[in-house]
């Protein structure tokens, strides 16, 4: 949902003029950051509440490839599933 919102409104942000809270340089610096650390931003950002909200939107704004975006989202899903399964197994074994 966030990726789609960013993808559809991204062009309007590039045309918007700079204000106190928004500058075009922020989008350009985000684009450079995603080019360098895109995957780790999406995966690690899912564990941090504020970044979790804005990371998919910015990925859509800078038009990150959908395939790449989904690959990192599925990677995050696998990591979280493994962590929860491990915690549950560890808890189950310790209660027996």
Secondary structure, DSSP 8 states (H G I E B T S, - for coil): -HHHHHHHHHHHHHHS---SS--HHHHHHHHHHHHHHHHHHHHHHTTSHHHHHHHHHHHHHTT--HHHHHHHHHHHHHHHHHHHHHHHHHHHHHH-
